[in-house]
Amino acid sequence: MIHTQHYPIHDVASYINWLYFFHAWGFPARYGSIAQVHGCQSCWQNWIQSFSPSEQPRAQEAMKLFEDAFAMLNHLDQTGYKTHFRVALLQANSDGDDIILPGGIVLPLLRQQKSADGSCLCLSDFVRPASQSIPDQIGLFVSSVDHEVEGLFSDDTYRHLLCQTLADRLAEATAERGHLLVRRELWGFAPDENLSLDDLFQERYMGIRPAVGYPSLPDQSINFILSNILDFPSLGVSLTEHGAMLPHATTSGLIISHPAAHHFSVGKIGLDQLHDYACRRGVSPEWIKPFLANLE
């Protein structure tokens, strides 16, 4: 099953993790707490005064940035811009370090070569092995923002940068909102889930949503496989020759439901693993090398 959802900005804005927005502007994480402050002037003033006198000017800058960001979100919403989420929920089984999808499509993955506890994980470990002859399921997703958003206000450096950083956050917020829809309804493996926004940001839900480029899914060329299945271009998303997505405010990856699934880092990739992975990808080691920044 492939499902596509188009969201108005106001439907996903509440799922923005403001800590990452402020990080993009060079603010320490504690300044992101303004997102939890009630919008009245008195509350904001109390928030500013919670900082030391030397930090209060910086807190005022953060408050002004937050106000500008909300004004920009309202503008984007009123102008009619949207975000987009597409997910394929497919029968799947694992075969070693590969995930086998319908039609014999192989999604090769990388395994840790070293780990503190000796587990040496691969994402395929959280998908039922084909040897058990019981089908499992996996989700493949992409989320993005109307491509015009990144180019808005090109003659105003501040507003242009504000728009770009908000677009990045909106793409992530759309993935968060879409993942919730998958867990509760489309796949429905957590229909009674009732989590707060903070719970969502802390990933306290069942399963994981590793994005391409995450430490457990470091090969950006996986986007070519995902695009073939999800049809990125029909959502306005294109790929560079290096697998980077355009618009930049786009994220893609996997949805895994196993309750024990958790994030990890593949770490360094040795030459023997490179050759094995290239063989499973059906490409040459020379072709795949540029996509793997963590080669030994």
N, C-alpha and C positions, 0 to 999 in steps of 0.2 A: 504494500500500500504506500502510495506517495500522497502526502497532504501538503497543501500550500496555504499559508495564512498571511494576509496583508493587514498590518496594524496601523491605525492612526497614531500619531505621536503621543497623544494623551493616554493611549492604552498601554504604552510601554514605559513612559517616563518615570512612573513610580518604581520601576525595577532597575533604575540606574544605581549603580554602586558609586557613590560620590567620592569615596576614598580614592579610587583610581583616577577620577576626574581631577581632583586636587593634586594628586601625585604628578599628573601630566603637566601641571602648572608649577611644579616645584615646591608645593606645600607639604610639610610633614603630615603624617596620617591624622594626628590629633585635630588638625584644622577641618578635616572632613566631618567632624562631629556636628558641624552647623546644620547638616541635613536632618538631624534629629531634633532641632530646635523649632518650637512653634513660631510661626511667621510674624508674631506681633513685635513691635519695636522694643517693648520692655524686655521680652525674652531674649532678643538679639543683643540688647545692651548688657544683660546679665551674662550672656555667653562671652561677650568680649571681655568683661570684667573678670571672668574666670581665669584669664591669662595673666601672667606677670606684666607689670607696666612696660617692660622692654619688649614684650611680645604683642601687646595690644595693637600697635600700628599694623603689624602683619595680619592680625585677626580681622581688623577692619578691611584690609585688602581682600581677605578671603570672603568676608561678608558681601563686599561689593561684587566680587566675581560670581558669587552664588546668585545674587540678584540679577546680574546680567545674563547668567546662564538660564535662569527661569524665564526671563523676558525673551530670550532667543528660542527656547522651547515653545513658548506660546506663539511666537511668530511662525515657526516651522509648522506648528499644528494648524494655525489659522490659514496658512498658505496652502495647506492640503498635502504636504509631503507625508510619505508613509515609510514604514519599515516592512521587511519581508522575511518570512521564515518558511523553509521547506524541509520536510523530513521524509525519508523513506524508511518504513518499518519492514524489514526483510527477514525471511527465514535464514538462519545461519548456524553453522557449526564450526568448531575449531579443528584444525589439523596441524598439530605442532605449533609453530609460530605464525601460522596463516589462519585467516578466517575465510571460510568458503561460503559464497553467496549464491543465490539462484542463478542458473545458467552457467554454472562452473566458474563464475567470476571469483578470482582469488584476491584477497586483501592481505598482502604480506605485512608483517609487523616485526618489530625489533625487540629483542630480549636483553635485559640487564646481563652483563657479564660479571659484575661484582655487586654485592649488596651487603649491608651490615649484618643481616641475619641469615645470609646464605640462600635466600628464597629465589633470587634471580628471576624476577617477574617479567611477563609479557602480557599485553592486553588480551591476547587470545586465551589466557588462563581463566578468564572470567566468562567464557562462552563454552557451552557444553560440547565436549569432544564428539566428532563424527563417529568414533568407534562405539559410542553408546547407542547409536541408531535412534536417537530421540532428537527431533528438531528443536533448536533454540531460536532466539530472535535477537536482532540488533537494530539500532537506529543509525542512520546517516543523516546529517543535517547541514544546512547552510543558512545563515541569517545575514541580512544586509540592509542598507539604507538607500533610498533613492539616490542615484549617482550624482544628481545635480547639487545635492546638499553640500558636498565637499568643495564645490567651486563657488559657493555663494560669497558675496562681499569681497571679491578679489581686490577691490580698490581700497579696502579698509583692513589693515593688517590685523588689528586686534579682533574685530568681529569675524574675520576670516578664520583665524586660529581658534576662536571660540566655537565657531560652527564645526570645524574639523574635529576638535576634541569631543564635542557633544555627539557628533556622528559616530565616533568610535564607541562611546558609551552606549548610544542607542542600539548599535549592532549587538553589543554584548547583552544589553537589557532585553532585546528581542529574543536572543538565544535563551535567556533565563525564562522569559514568558512562554516561549515555545516548548521548552523542556518541561515546564510545569504542565502544559496542556498534554504532552505526551504521557507523562507519568500518571496523570489523573484520568484522562479520557481516551486518547487515541490508542495507546498501548494499554493503559489502565492497570499497570502493575502496582500502583500506589493510589487507589481510588479514594481512600479516606485520609490522605495526607492533609495536614492542617499546620503549615509552617509559617512563621513570621518572615518578613523580609530579611531580618538579620540571620535567621536560620538558613534561608536560601543562599545568602552571601557566604555563609560559613559552610555551605554544601552539606547540610545535615539531612538531605534527602537520600532515598535509596538509590544506589547505583552512582555512576559518574558520567560526566560529559566532557571527555578529553578533546580538546581542539587540536587541529593540525598546528604544529609548532610547539605544542606542550612537550615537556621533558619525556613523557611516555609515548608521544607520537611525533617524533622530531623531523620526519621526512616530509618536506613540503610538496614533493612530487605526488603524494597521496591525493592531492587536490585534483589531479588529472583523472584519477579513478572516480572520485566523488562527483566530479563534474559530468562524467559520462552517464552516471546513474541519475543524478539530480537535475541535470540540464541547467547548469549555472547561467548560460547566456540568456535563457528565457526569463530570468530574474534580473537581468541587467548586469550580471557579474561575469567578468572575463578573467582569463589567466595569462600571466606573462610566461615567457619561455622558462622561467625559473619557478613556476608554480605559485607565484604571488598573486593575490586576488585584487581586482580593481572593480569597484571602488575599494580604497584601503579600509573603509569602515565595513568590513565583512569578516565573518568568522565561520569556520566549518569544522566538522569533526564527527565523532562517534557518540552514540548514546548506549550505555551498557547498564543493564538492570540488576545484575548480580548483587545481592546485598552485601557481599564481602569485598566488592570492587573498590579500589582506592587508587589515588594518584601516586606515581613514583617516577623516578628519573632513569631512563635507559643508561645514561652515562656514556663513557667513551666506547667507541665502536672500533674494534680491531680489524685488521685486514682480512682475517679468515671469516669474520662475521660479515664484512662488506661483500666478499665474494659470494657467500651463501645467500645474503639478502638480494644481491643483484640477480642471482640465478632465479630466485623465487619471484622477483619482480619482472623477469623476462627481459632484462636490459643488461648492458655491459657495466662492469664496475666503474669505468671511466665516465659513463653517462650519469650514474647515480651519485658520484662523488660530490658534485657541486651542491646537492640538496642536503648533504649531511655535514653540518658544521662541527660535529663532535667526533670526528675521526681521530684515532690515535696517531 
